[in-house]
Amino acid sequence: MREPGPSAEAEGIAALSGRTETSRRRALARAISRVEAGDIDARREARGLVWPKRARVIGITGPPGVGKSLLASRLAALLSGEGRPVGVLAVDPTSPRTGGALLGDRVRLPADDGAVFFRSMAARGGAGGIAPGVPLVLRLLAAAGFERILLETAGVGQGDHQVTRIADRTVAAVAPGLGDSVQAAKAGLFEVADFLVVNQADRPGAEAMAAAFRSFREGPVMLASAKTGTGVPDLLGALERSLATAEVPAIASLPESSACGAAAVSSAAKAALGGGAIRLHHVGIAVKDAQASASVWQELLALREQARYRVDEFGVLALFLEAGRDSGGLIELVEPTAPEGPVARFLSRRGEGLHHLCFEVEDIHRTLGALAARGVRLVDRAPRRGAGGHLVAFIHPASAGGVLLELKQA
């Protein structure tokens, strides 16, 4: 008796590189449905797909109602017009009636003539407007040959920035008339996003809103109107120039993208990073007056001063406090000594509070090299001299869940 052949469903993922465009898209649609439904075999196969070097993900996020869908449509049309295969993955709120995507593709890309592959997914309780299956679906889209994949979130709050971990570059969209621009500019998402776009730029207050954002963040702030198309080509040009510097896809550093599973990735990553983090060294707190703040900590918990350093490289005075000898992690109070230094800018934007976490590593050069190879966004590609003359380097919040991380040579 002849062994039964693979089913049409089983052939779905294997057929992503099919000969015809129609068969490839059908196979892709089936594969996405299986992954979204939680099919264990489909998920395992998707993890094993090789991410093509040319495929890059552009995240489009921001609060509801700012025009993310139309902006994604404009960008997709421009990219397809340049001859680039484009996929759009839109994460929608979950329908309470069907459990599927609330909006789906009924209101998106009305002029799509087949040049752009579109798929909607229900958020299904995923954090930051990202559905749990998104990383694997992105891998399917890349394997199907799409060089640019636009990932639109479900309309997240100002503090959510999960998309920055998955996308190679992130666009945060806002619009005038949807709240206080100064409060919006302070939100974490808009600080770590690579590009901030004030959409609906033809509306009153757009220029003022852009000016407010420029006073709060260092990254690009652009004006555009997805409705008329104004400014969208400039945004795409800036995105492409920035993507040209991304050597490794951001998704390559995610555990879900490995065929070996999360535990194996964790072990492999630890080995590649020279043993990984040894311990939490200190919690950095930005303060206006380190001595005055130290007195507060000493009165609260009887902490004592361990050391203090003036670090001209970073424009700060660093004062370290500890609970007792060999007690573990320290508190570092960082006071700006330069008016234009990073801590001074932090204080002007956010005021006093948590600034960073610092972990000790065995080999900081090896660790930085491994992180860069995995596409992790680094503030420092080479270590600098920090407090006490130790070698230190920082990881950008966009690659660390919105938290600035410091690495310190043990």
KEKOL-456671 format. One line per field, with one value per residue (C-alpha): x negated, y, z negated. Coordinates in Angstrom, 1 decimal. Layout:
N
u	X; ...;
v	Y; ...;
w	Z; ...;
This chain:
410
u	0.0; -1.3; -2.0; 0.5; -0.9; -0.9; 2.4; 3.0; 2.7; -0.7; -1.9; -1.1; -4.3; -6.5; -4.9; -5.7; -8.3; -5.9; -6.4; -3.3; -2.3; 1.3; 0.1; -2.4; 0.3; 2.7; 0.1; -0.8; 2.8; 3.3; 0.0; 1.0; 4.4; 2.8; 0.3; 3.0; 5.1; 2.3; 1.3; -1.8; -3.2; -2.7; -4.3; -7.3; -7.7; -7.4; -10.2; -12.5; -12.1; -15.2; -14.7; -15.8; -18.5; -16.5; -13.2; -12.6; -9.7; -8.3; -6.1; -3.3; -1.8; -0.1; 3.3; 6.6; 7.9; 4.7; 4.9; 2.4; 4.3; 4.4; 0.7; -0.2; 1.9; -0.1; -3.4; -2.5; -1.4; -4.7; -6.7; -4.8; -5.2; -8.9; -8.7; -9.2; -7.0; -5.0; -3.1; -0.8; 0.1; 2.7; 3.5; 7.1; 9.1; 10.7; 14.4; 16.4; 18.9; 16.7; 13.3; 11.7; 10.4; 13.0; 12.2; 10.5; 9.7; 13.1; 12.0; 8.3; 6.5; 9.6; 7.4; 5.4; 5.2; 3.2; -0.2; -0.1; 0.6; 2.8; 3.7; 5.5; 5.2; 7.1; 5.1; 6.4; 5.1; 1.6; -0.4; -1.0; 1.4; -0.5; 1.1; -0.8; -1.3; -2.7; -6.4; -5.7; -3.4; -6.1; -8.5; -6.0; -5.6; -9.4; -9.8; -7.1; -9.4; -8.1; -11.0; -9.0; -6.4; -4.3; -3.1; -0.2; 0.7; 4.2; 4.1; 2.0; 1.8; -1.0; -3.2; -3.1; -6.1; -6.1; -6.3; -9.8; -11.1; -9.9; -10.2; -13.4; -12.1; -9.1; -6.8; -4.7; -1.7; 0.2; 2.7; 3.7; 6.8; 6.6; 5.3; 2.6; -0.5; -2.9; -1.6; -1.7; -5.3; -6.3; -4.9; -7.5; -6.3; -7.0; -10.4; -11.7; -10.1; -12.5; -10.2; -7.4; -4.8; -2.2; 0.4; 3.3; 0.8; 3.4; 5.4; 4.9; 2.4; 0.2; -2.9; -2.6; -2.3; -5.4; -7.3; -6.2; -7.5; -10.8; -11.4; -10.9; -12.7; -15.9; -14.6; -13.0; -9.6; -7.9; -4.6; -2.5; 1.1; 2.0; 5.3; 3.6; 0.3; -1.7; -4.9; -4.5; -7.2; -9.6; -8.8; -9.4; -12.7; -13.9; -12.8; -14.7; -17.9; -17.6; -17.0; -20.1; -22.1; -20.2; -22.5; -20.5; -16.7; -15.4; -13.2; -16.3; -16.9; -13.4; -13.1; -10.0; -12.1; -14.2; -13.5; -15.0; -12.5; -12.9; -15.0; -17.6; -17.7; -18.3; -21.2; -22.7; -22.4; -24.0; -27.0; -27.3; -27.2; -30.2; -28.1; -25.4; -24.7; -26.5; -24.4; -22.5; -25.1; -23.0; -19.8; -20.5; -18.4; -18.6; -18.6; -19.2; -21.3; -23.1; -24.1; -20.6; -19.1; -21.6; -20.5; -16.9; -18.0; -20.2; -17.3; -14.8; -16.8; -20.1; -22.0; -25.6; -27.8; -30.1; -31.8; -31.4; -32.9; -32.8; -32.5; -33.2; -32.6; -28.9; -28.6; -27.6; -28.5; -27.8; -27.2; -26.8; -24.9; -24.7; -22.8; -25.9; -29.1; -28.5; -24.8; -24.4; -23.0; -23.7; -21.8; -23.5; -22.4; -23.4; -23.5; -24.2; -27.4; -26.9; -23.8; -23.6; -24.5; -22.1; -21.1; -20.4; -18.1; -16.4; -15.7; -14.3; -11.9; -10.8; -12.1; -13.8; -13.3; -14.5; -17.1; -18.7; -19.5; -23.1; -24.2; -27.7; -29.0; -32.2; -33.4; -31.8; -33.4; -32.1; -28.7; -28.4; -29.5; -27.0; -24.1; -25.0; -25.0; -21.5; -20.2; -19.9; -19.9; -22.9; -23.7; -27.4; -28.9; -32.2; -32.6; -33.4; -35.0; -32.4; -32.4; -35.6; -37.2; -35.2; -34.2; -30.5; -28.1; -24.3; -21.6; -18.8; -15.4; -13.8; -15.5; -15.0; -11.3; -11.5; -14.2; -17.7; -20.2; -23.9; -26.5; -29.5; -32.7; -33.1;
v	0.0; 3.4; 5.8; 8.6; 11.9; 15.2; 17.0; 20.3; 21.9; 20.3; 21.4; 25.0; 26.1; 24.0; 25.6; 29.2; 29.2; 27.9; 28.6; 30.8; 33.9; 32.5; 29.2; 31.0; 33.3; 30.5; 28.5; 31.6; 32.2; 28.6; 28.7; 31.9; 30.5; 27.3; 29.4; 31.7; 28.8; 27.4; 24.4; 23.0; 21.5; 24.7; 26.8; 24.5; 24.6; 28.4; 28.7; 26.7; 29.1; 31.1; 34.8; 36.3; 39.0; 41.6; 41.3; 44.1; 44.9; 48.4; 48.9; 51.4; 52.2; 54.8; 55.6; 54.7; 57.2; 58.7; 57.2; 54.3; 52.2; 54.8; 55.6; 51.9; 51.8; 54.8; 53.4; 50.0; 51.6; 53.5; 50.4; 48.3; 51.1; 50.7; 47.0; 45.8; 42.8; 44.2; 42.5; 44.2; 42.6; 44.6; 43.6; 44.6; 44.5; 41.1; 40.8; 39.9; 38.0; 36.0; 36.1; 37.2; 40.6; 43.3; 45.4; 42.9; 43.9; 45.4; 49.0; 48.8; 49.1; 49.7; 50.2; 47.0; 45.3; 42.3; 44.0; 44.1; 41.0; 42.0; 40.0; 41.1; 39.3; 39.6; 40.9; 38.0; 39.6; 40.3; 43.0; 46.4; 45.9; 42.8; 39.4; 36.5; 34.8; 37.9; 37.0; 33.7; 35.2; 37.8; 34.9; 33.4; 36.6; 37.0; 33.4; 34.0; 36.7; 40.0; 42.4; 45.0; 44.0; 46.7; 45.7; 47.8; 47.5; 47.4; 51.0; 50.9; 53.3; 55.9; 53.8; 50.5; 49.8; 46.0; 46.6; 48.1; 44.7; 43.1; 45.8; 46.9; 50.4; 51.8; 54.7; 56.2; 58.2; 60.9; 63.5; 67.0; 67.4; 64.0; 65.3; 67.4; 67.3; 68.0; 65.0; 62.9; 63.9; 62.6; 59.1; 56.3; 54.9; 58.2; 58.5; 55.1; 55.0; 55.6; 58.0; 60.1; 61.3; 64.0; 62.7; 64.8; 67.6; 69.7; 70.2; 73.1; 72.5; 70.1; 72.3; 73.2; 69.5; 68.7; 71.5; 70.1; 66.6; 68.0; 69.6; 66.2; 63.7; 63.5; 61.3; 62.5; 64.2; 64.5; 66.0; 64.0; 63.6; 60.0; 61.4; 63.5; 61.7; 64.8; 63.9; 60.2; 59.8; 61.8; 59.4; 56.3; 57.8; 58.4; 54.8; 53.3; 55.2; 54.1; 50.5; 50.5; 50.5; 47.5; 44.6; 42.0; 41.7; 42.7; 39.6; 37.4; 38.1; 36.9; 33.5; 32.7; 33.0; 29.9; 26.4; 25.1; 26.7; 29.3; 27.2; 26.4; 30.0; 31.2; 28.7; 29.6; 33.3; 32.9; 31.1; 33.7; 36.6; 35.3; 33.8; 36.4; 38.8; 37.9; 40.0; 43.2; 45.8; 48.9; 50.8; 54.2; 57.1; 60.6; 63.4; 67.1; 67.0; 63.7; 64.7; 65.8; 62.7; 60.5; 62.0; 60.9; 57.3; 57.3; 58.4; 56.0; 52.8; 53.6; 53.2; 54.3; 55.9; 53.4; 55.6; 58.7; 59.6; 62.6; 61.1; 63.8; 61.3; 61.3; 64.7; 63.3; 63.0; 59.4; 58.6; 55.0; 53.8; 50.3; 48.6; 46.9; 45.2; 42.5; 43.2; 42.9; 45.6; 49.3; 52.5; 55.0; 58.6; 60.4; 64.2; 66.1; 68.2; 69.3; 71.2; 69.3; 65.9; 62.8; 63.0; 66.7; 66.1; 63.2; 65.4; 68.2; 65.7; 63.4; 64.9; 62.8; 59.1; 55.7; 56.2; 52.8; 49.3; 48.1; 44.5; 43.1; 40.9; 38.9; 40.2; 43.4; 43.4; 39.9; 40.7; 43.9; 42.1; 39.3; 41.8; 43.8; 40.6; 39.8; 43.2; 44.6; 48.4; 49.7; 53.2; 52.2; 49.7; 50.0; 50.4; 53.7; 54.6; 55.0; 55.5; 54.3; 53.8; 50.6; 49.8; 50.4; 50.5; 51.1; 49.2; 51.3; 51.1; 50.1; 46.7; 46.3; 46.8; 50.5; 50.4; 51.9; 49.1; 49.6; 46.8; 46.9; 44.9; 42.7;
w	0.0; 0.9; -2.0; -2.1; -0.8; -2.6; -3.0; -1.3; -4.8; -5.4; -2.0; -2.9; -4.5; -2.2; 0.8; -0.1; 2.6; 5.2; 8.8; 9.4; 7.6; 7.1; 5.6; 3.4; 2.0; 1.4; -0.4; -2.5; -3.4; -4.6; -6.5; -8.3; -9.2; -10.7; -12.7; -14.0; -15.0; -17.1; -15.0; -16.7; -13.6; -11.6; -14.3; -14.4; -10.6; -10.6; -13.3; -11.0; -8.0; -7.1; -7.3; -3.9; -4.2; -2.2; -4.2; -6.7; -9.0; -9.4; -12.4; -12.3; -15.7; -17.8; -19.4; -17.7; -15.2; -14.0; -10.5; -10.8; -8.2; -5.5; -6.2; -5.8; -2.6; -1.2; -2.1; -0.6; 2.7; 3.0; 2.2; 4.7; 7.3; 6.9; 7.7; 4.2; 3.0; 0.1; -2.6; -5.2; -8.5; -10.4; -14.0; -14.8; -18.0; -18.7; -17.8; -20.9; -18.7; -16.4; -18.2; -14.9; -13.7; -14.4; -11.3; -9.1; -5.6; -4.9; -5.3; -4.2; -1.0; 1.2; 4.3; 3.8; 7.2; 6.0; 5.9; 2.1; -0.1; -3.0; -6.1; -9.2; -12.6; -15.8; -18.8; -21.0; -24.2; -22.9; -24.7; -23.1; -20.2; -19.0; -18.6; -20.1; -16.6; -14.9; -15.0; -13.2; -10.7; -9.9; -9.3; -6.9; -5.0; -4.7; -3.5; -0.9; 0.7; -0.6; -1.0; -3.0; -5.6; -7.2; -10.6; -11.9; -15.6; -16.9; -18.2; -21.3; -24.3; -24.5; -26.8; -24.7; -22.6; -22.0; -18.3; -18.6; -19.6; -16.4; -13.7; -12.2; -12.2; -13.9; -12.9; -15.7; -14.3; -16.1; -14.9; -16.1; -18.1; -19.9; -23.2; -24.8; -22.6; -25.5; -27.5; -24.4; -23.7; -27.1; -26.4; -26.2; -22.9; -21.1; -22.6; -21.5; -18.1; -15.3; -13.4; -14.7; -12.2; -12.9; -10.5; -9.2; -8.8; -7.0; -10.2; -12.5; -15.3; -13.3; -13.2; -16.9; -17.8; -15.7; -17.5; -20.9; -20.0; -18.7; -22.1; -23.8; -21.6; -19.6; -16.8; -13.5; -13.7; -10.4; -9.1; -6.6; -5.4; -4.6; -3.1; -0.5; -0.3; -1.3; -3.1; -2.8; -0.1; -2.3; -5.2; -3.0; -1.8; -5.4; -6.3; -3.5; -4.2; -7.9; -6.9; -4.8; -8.0; -9.5; -8.9; -10.8; -11.1; -14.5; -14.6; -14.5; -18.2; -19.3; -20.9; -18.8; -15.6; -16.5; -15.4; -18.7; -21.1; -23.8; -26.1; -23.4; -22.3; -25.9; -26.3; -22.9; -23.5; -26.9; -25.3; -22.5; -24.9; -26.9; -29.7; -29.7; -32.6; -35.9; -38.2; -38.5; -39.5; -40.1; -39.5; -38.1; -39.2; -37.6; -40.2; -40.3; -43.4; -44.2; -47.8; -48.7; -47.2; -49.1; -52.3; -51.6; -50.9; -54.0; -56.1; -54.5; -54.6; -56.3; -53.1; -53.1; -50.5; -48.8; -46.2; -44.1; -40.7; -38.3; -34.8; -32.3; -29.4; -30.3; -32.0; -35.4; -39.0; -40.0; -43.7; -44.7; -47.8; -49.3; -52.1; -53.5; -52.5; -49.8; -50.0; -46.2; -43.8; -44.4; -43.9; -41.6; -41.9; -38.7; -38.8; -35.5; -35.4; -31.8; -30.7; -27.3; -28.6; -28.4; -32.0; -31.9; -28.8; -30.7; -33.6; -31.4; -29.7; -32.6; -35.8; -38.6; -38.6; -37.3; -34.5; -33.8; -35.0; -34.9; -34.6; -34.9; -32.0; -31.8; -28.4; -27.3; -23.8; -23.1; -24.4; -22.3; -19.2; -19.7; -20.4; -17.3; -15.2; -16.4; -15.4; -18.9; -18.8; -20.7; -22.0; -22.1; -19.7; -21.5; -25.3; -27.0; -30.3; -33.0; -36.8; -38.4; -35.0; -34.2; -30.7; -30.1; -27.2; -26.8; -25.0; -23.5; -25.2; -21.8; -22.1; -25.9; -26.5; -26.9; -29.6; -29.1; -29.9; -30.9; -30.6; -32.8; -32.4; -35.5;
